[in-house]
């Protein structure tokens, strides 16, 4: 993921989690927000934003005020998907760890684009790697380390909630040097930690990815995924290359049924360049193509004058059956059933 510009606003939907973590550490975070001029309107929380430097100031102030506990650890350990319960349901009902880690694809979009965690597999090892391209002029400092600590505290918390023996064979590897409070790690993480490593990653045996989890609940898992897909499909268009690709699809819907080569040609890019740059923005071409198709399908199904054959053709499907299969996978209901439930309203979960 490309590093955001320092003054670009970041989503701050996690604001309640910061409030909760501060309370656990024995102080009220409101004076910090007031002092830094941060708006705390929970009514429009999904629209709340904060700049990276300002978030760093909040973190630094919280660490200073938390005398008895290390605030980043508490922030991660108390994190909950309060305003995105479908993500919590998806993780809790995952049949395997491999399925559960797919949540990070959505976290980048719905929570914070800087939370770019990717699954890597090499030999007998699997790693959840935090992808962070640092500005060479600003090497990762103490504040950056605080955010890494809080992220992995949250990852380990959720990992342990679905695989109780996670610490038995996992290792946490961190890029920064061992801090003065390193002894606190043992109490908080309860697994081996290695500092001054080439990457920030939680490492564990690869075979753990496909072992059945006790909380696996396929029907609820599928419903949660459908609701997240619906939420993503209705999100406003994003910036950068993702927006450019969506604009191309809007201008030439026929490209929805064609591959990345034709879209790359339309943007005057090599297909590999388009694929790489989309990856840097946290997106895959197939996922973007599917999301645009789903969003346009929701719109078209609200128009009673459009029959399913016409909609299928408009979305670039080879035939109605292909459209029906894809839409059923997205929405959990066929296009016909979806219309009968209320003219395009999402099915009840």
N, C-alpha and C positions, 0 to 999 in steps of 0.2 A: 504494500500500500504506500502510495506517495504521501510524504508528510504534509499535513495541511499547512497553509500559511499561518503565521503566528496570530494574526488578528482575525482569521476566518472564524465565524461563530460555530460552536459545536453544540449538538443537542444536550440539554440538561434535564432530561426526563428522570434522571437518577437523583434529583434534588432531595426527595423524601428519604432516600437511603443515607445521604450525608447527615440529615437531621437525626435520624435514628442512631447512626454510628456515634455522633457527638454525644447524644444522651447516654449511650452505653459507656462512654469515656468520662462522663461526669461533668459535661459543660454544655451550655446552650450555644448553638451555632448562629442564632439570629444576629447577635451583635457583629459577627464577622461579615455576614451578608449585608447588613446595614452599612457597615463601615466601607465596604467595597462597592456599594451601590448595586447589589444583585437583586433583581426582582424575584419575589417568591409567591407568585400568584398560582396556586394549585389548580384553579379553575381551568386555566389554559396551559397546563403543564406540558402538553405535547408540543407547544410552540416555544417553550423556554429554551434559551440558548445562552452560552457563555464562551468567552474567548479562552484559548489555551493558556495565555499568561495569567488571566484572572483565575482560572481554575487552579493553576499552580500556586497562586497567592492564598487561595482558600485552603489548599492542602497544607501549605507551610504553616499557616495560622493554626490549623487544627492539630498538627503535630506538636506545635509549641504549647498548646493549651492542655493536651492530653498527657498528664504527668505519670499516671500509673500504668497506662497501656500504650502500645504503639498504634497510633490511629490508623495507618494504612491497613494493618492486619484486621482491625475491627471493622473498617469500612468494607473490606472484602467478605469477612465472615458474616456480617449482618445484611449483605446484599440480598435482595429478593425482587422478583419480577412483579412488584406491586401493581404497576399499571399495564403490564403485559402478561397476564396470567396464562395465556395460551402457551407462551414459551416455557413457563414453569411446568405446565401439564405435559408438554412435549418431552421435556427432559425426564420428568418423573416416571412417565409411562414407556420410555424407550425400551425396546426389547434387547438392545445391545449398546455398548459404548460407541460403536461406529455410527449407529443411528443418532445417539445423543449429541455427538459433536457437530452434527449438522446445524445445531442451533447457532453456532458462531457465524454462519453465513447470514443469518437474519439479524444477529446482534449488531453487526457492522452497519446495517441499514436502519434498524429501528431504535438503537440506543446510542451508539457512538462509532463513527467511522475509524477512530483510532484503535478500537478494540478489534484488531485484525489477527485472529488466531487461526492458524491453519494446521491440519493434520498432515504429518509427514510419516512415511513408513520406509524403513531401511533395514534390510536383513530381518533380524528377530526383534527389532525395536520399533516402537511407535512414539511419536512426539507430538505434543500440542505446542506449536511454536508461535510466539508473539512476533509478528512481522513488523519491524519498525525501522524505517530508513531515517537515520539521524542526519541533521544538518552538520557537515564536517566542522563548521565554525562553532557549533554548540554541542559538544560531546555530552553524552548522557550524564547528568549530574544527580545530586541527591534528590531533588524534587522529582526528576524522571524516574528514579529508582522507587520512590514512594508509590507512584502509579503502577509500576510493574508489580510491586509487592501486593497491592490491593487487588489487582487483577488475578494473580495466581492464588491469593487467599480465597477469592470467590470460586475460581475453577476447582480448587481442591475441595472446597466445601460441597459444591454440587457433585463433584466426582465421588466423594465419600458417601453422599446421600443415596446414590444409586448403586455404588459398589463399595460396601462397608470396609473391605479389606484393601482399599486402594494403597495405603501406605506400606503394605507388605512388600511390594516390589517396584515402587515408583521412586524416582529421583527428580528433584527440582534443580535445574541448572540456570544460573543467573549471570548476566554479562558483567555486572558491576562488582567491584572489590568488596570483600567482607567488611560489613559495617561494624561500628563499635558495639552495637546491640545484637550481634549475631546469635548470642545465647537465647534470645527471645524466639528465634525461628523454631527451635526444637519444640518449644511449648505450643507454638501456634500451628505449625505445619505437621509435626509428628512424622516426618519422613526425612531422609537425607537431603541436605542442601549443599550444592557445590557453587562456589563463587568464581569470578573471573573466567567464565566460560565463553565460548564463541557465540552463544545464542541464549535467549531467554526461552526455556522450554520445560514442560513437564514430560518426563520420559518414563515409559513403562513397557513391559513385554507386549509385542505385537499381537500375540494370541489372545490377549485380554479384549481386544476390539470386538471379537465376534462371539464371546462367551455370553450365554443367556443371562439376563439380569432378572432378579427376583421381582421387580416392579413392572415388568413388561405387561402392557395392556394394549394390544393392537388396535382395538376399536377406538379407544380414547386417544391413543397416539395419532391415529389417522385423522380424527376429528380436529385435534389441535393443529395439525399441519394444514388442514384445509382452511381453518380460520386465519392462520398466519398468512397463507397464500392470498386470501381475500383481502386482508389488510394491506399487504404489499401491492397488490394490483390496483388499489385505490389511492395509493400514495401519490402526491404530486411529483412531476418529473424532476429528476435530480440534475445537477450541473455537470459540466465537463463532457467527456466523450459519451457517457451513458445517455445524456440528453441529446447529443448529436445523433446517436443511433436511433433513439426513439423518434426523433424528428424525421429521420429517413423513412422509418416504418409508417409514420403518419402520412407523409407525402406520397409514398409508394407502397400501399398495403400489400401489393403482390409480392414484395420482397419477404414478407413474413413466411412465405412458403418455400423460400430459397435459402441457401446456405450462407455461411459467413463470407465466402469468396465474393458473392455479388454485392453484399453490403459494403465490404471493404473497398471494392471497386467504385461504388457510389461515393465513398468518402475519400477516394484517392489515397488509400492506404494499402499496404501489403497485408494479406490475411493474418500472417503471424504477428505483425505490428499491432493490428486491431485487437487480436486475442491477448497480447501481452499488456497493452494499455488498459483494456477492460479489466484484466486481472489486477492491475495496479490500483484501479478504482474499486476493487472488491466485488467484481461482477464476472460472470461467465456468459458467453454469448447465448448459449442455449437457455439459460435461466432468464436472461433479458428478453429473448424472443418469446418465451412462454409467458412471461408476465405481461408483455404488451398484448399478446393474443388474448389472454384472459381478461384484461381490462377492456379491450375492445369488444369481446364477447358479451361481457356484462352490459355494456352500452347498447349493443345491437339487440340483445334479447329484450330490452325495454321497448323496442319498436315493434308493435304487432304486425306492421306491414312487411317485415322481413321474415321470410321463411327460413328454416334451418339450412336448406341447400344453399341459399344465397349467403347466409352468414358464413357457412363453411368456406365458400369460395372467396368471400371478402377477406377471410383470415388466412388464406393461403393453404388450406387443407386440400388433400387430393380428393376427398369425398366426405359425405356427411358422416359416415361411420367413424372415420378418423377424428373428425371434430368431436363427435359424441364421446369417444374414448378419452380424448384429452380433457374435455370439459368435466367429465365425470371424475377424473383423477384430481382436477383442481378444486372442484366444488363439492364433491361427494354426492352429486345428483346429476342426472342427465339434463341436457338443455331443456327438454320438454317438461321434465319434472320441476326444474328450476323456474320455468315460466308459470306453471300452475300454482306454485307456492306464493306468487305475488308479483309477477311482472319484473323479475330480476332481483328480488330481494334475496340476500344470502340465506341458505337453509339454516334452520335452528340447530344449535350445537347441543 
